[in-house]
Amino acid sequence: MNVCKWTVEENAFRAEGTMWPKGEGNGNSAAGTKARPGGEGAQACVTPKNRTGFLCHDRRSCIPAHGVCDGIRTCAHGEDEDEALCRDVPQSLPRFLVAHCGNPASWIYSDQKCDGTNNCGDCSDELSPVCPPCGPGWWRCPSTVFRFCGCIPRSLCRDHVQHCSDWSDEYSCPGP
């Protein structure tokens, strides 16, 4: 379980090294943010995987951003599927739940940005300057697999299948 602490001198919440600006929330569990119409009063939180989440009304349950308006009531009172919140996705979602792709007509949930998967289709969600370089368990290479953008999971290394255009996944990658 992640614990967020309000720090006056930084005017922000701190959770596992991540800073969240204070918003409209009461500061008990996670950073708040003023939501767009329909998401009024919605609050952001940090999920156990250190990703952006949606704080349920119980102030304890933090669901991943991509779990909002997915047709499954995850929060105990169903606020993640509220009609006003889900009426005109993505316009009706709070800003903290939405990330825009290189194509202005495309969007993804904010927790899908920098997750190693080409969710936008043009790699703009993975090649953004805010995305860290390949993390542990990943191999940097020019990928031939549409699903990945510049990094592939090391589990794909040395499997006798080309995943990198330079074949480094088969000849240079140390493997999983």
C-alpha positions in Angstrom: 0.0 0.0 0.0 1.4 3.4 -1.0 1.4 6.2 1.6 1.2 9.8 0.5 2.3 12.6 2.8 1.6 16.2 2.5 4.6 18.4 2.8 4.0 22.1 3.3 7.5 23.3 2.3 7.1 21.6 -1.1 3.4 22.2 -1.4 3.0 18.7 -2.8 2.2 15.1 -1.9 5.1 12.7 -2.0 4.6 9.0 -2.7 7.6 6.7 -3.3 9.7 9.5 -4.7 6.9 10.9 -6.9 5.6 14.4 -6.4 1.9 15.2 -6.9 0.7 18.9 -6.7 -2.0 19.6 -4.2 -5.4 20.1 -5.7 -8.9 20.2 -4.6 -8.7 17.2 -2.3 -8.6 17.1 1.5 -5.1 15.7 1.5 -5.8 12.5 3.5 -4.8 9.9 1.0 -3.7 11.2 -2.3 -3.3 14.3 -4.4 -6.5 15.9 -5.6 -7.2 17.7 -8.8 -10.0 19.7 -10.1 -11.8 17.5 -12.6 -13.4 18.2 -15.9 -17.2 18.3 -16.0 -18.5 14.9 -15.0 -15.4 14.1 -13.1 -15.9 16.9 -10.6 -14.2 16.2 -7.4 -12.3 13.1 -8.7 -8.9 12.6 -7.1 -5.6 11.1 -8.4 -3.7 8.6 -6.4 -0.6 6.4 -7.0 -1.2 2.7 -7.6 0.9 -0.1 -6.1 2.8 -0.1 -9.5 3.6 3.6 -9.0 1.3 4.6 -11.8 -1.5 7.3 -12.0 -4.7 6.1 -10.5 -8.3 7.1 -9.6 -9.1 7.4 -5.9 -12.4 5.7 -5.0 -14.7 7.5 -2.5 -13.7 5.2 0.3 -10.3 7.1 0.2 -8.4 3.8 0.3 -9.0 2.1 -3.0 -6.8 3.4 -5.8 -7.6 1.8 -9.2 -5.4 2.1 -12.3 -6.4 5.0 -14.6 -7.2 2.5 -17.4 -9.8 0.9 -15.1 -12.0 4.0 -15.2 -15.0 3.9 -17.6 -14.1 0.4 -18.7 -17.5 -1.1 -18.1 -16.5 -2.8 -14.9 -17.4 -1.3 -11.5 -14.2 -1.5 -9.6 -14.8 1.0 -6.8 -17.2 -0.3 -4.1 -19.8 2.4 -4.9 -19.2 2.3 -8.7 -17.9 5.8 -9.0 -15.3 4.7 -11.5 -18.3 4.0 -13.9 -20.3 7.1 -13.0 -22.6 8.2 -15.9 -21.4 11.8 -15.8 -17.7 10.7 -15.7 -18.1 8.3 -18.6 -20.6 10.2 -20.7 -18.2 11.7 -23.2 -14.8 10.0 -22.9 -12.1 11.4 -22.9 -13.6 14.9 -22.6 -15.6 14.0 -19.5 -12.6 12.5 -17.7 -10.4 14.4 -15.2 -7.2 15.6 -16.9 -5.0 13.4 -14.7 -6.5 10.3 -16.4 -5.8 11.3 -20.0 -2.6 11.4 -22.1 -2.7 12.6 -25.7 -0.9 10.8 -28.5 1.1 12.3 -31.4 -2.1 12.3 -33.4 -4.3 14.9 -31.7 -7.4 12.8 -32.3 -5.9 9.9 -30.3 -5.6 9.5 -26.6 -4.7 6.9 -24.0 -5.2 6.6 -20.2 -2.3 8.3 -18.4 -1.1 5.0 -16.8 -0.4 3.7 -20.3 2.2 6.3 -21.0 5.8 5.1 -20.6 4.7 1.5 -19.9 6.8 -0.1 -22.6 3.9 -0.8 -24.9 3.0 1.2 -28.1 -0.5 2.1 -27.0 -0.8 5.2 -29.3 0.2 3.3 -32.4 2.8 5.9 -33.3 5.1 5.3 -30.3 4.5 8.9 -29.1 3.5 7.5 -25.7 6.9 5.7 -25.3 9.3 8.0 -27.0 8.3 11.1 -25.1 11.1 12.9 -23.3 9.3 12.2 -19.9 9.7 8.5 -20.4 12.7 6.9 -18.8 15.1 4.9 -20.8 14.6 1.1 -20.9 14.3 -0.1 -17.4 15.5 -3.4 -15.9 14.1 -6.3 -17.8 14.2 -4.4 -21.1 16.7 -4.3 -24.0 17.1 -1.1 -26.1 17.1 -1.7 -29.8 15.3 -0.6 -33.0 12.3 -2.8 -32.6 10.6 -4.7 -35.5 7.6 -5.6 -33.3 4.8 -3.0 -33.6 3.9 -3.5 -29.9 7.2 -2.1 -28.7 9.0 1.2 -29.3 12.8 1.2 -28.9 12.9 -1.4 -26.1 11.8 -5.0 -25.9 11.3 -7.2 -22.9 14.5 -9.2 -22.2 12.4 -12.3 -22.1 12.3 -12.0 -25.9 16.1 -12.1 -26.2 17.9 -15.1 -27.5 14.6 -16.9 -28.4 15.7 -17.5 -32.0 13.1 -14.9 -33.3 14.2 -11.5 -34.5 12.6 -8.7 -32.5 15.2 -6.0 -33.2 16.0 -4.8 -36.7 19.7 -5.1 -35.9 19.3 -8.6 -34.5 20.9 -7.4 -31.2 18.2 -9.3 -29.4 19.7 -12.5 -30.6 23.4 -11.7 -30.6 24.1 -8.9 -28.0 21.3 -9.0 -25.4 22.3 -11.0 -22.3 18.8 -12.4 -22.0 16.4 -12.5 -19.2 
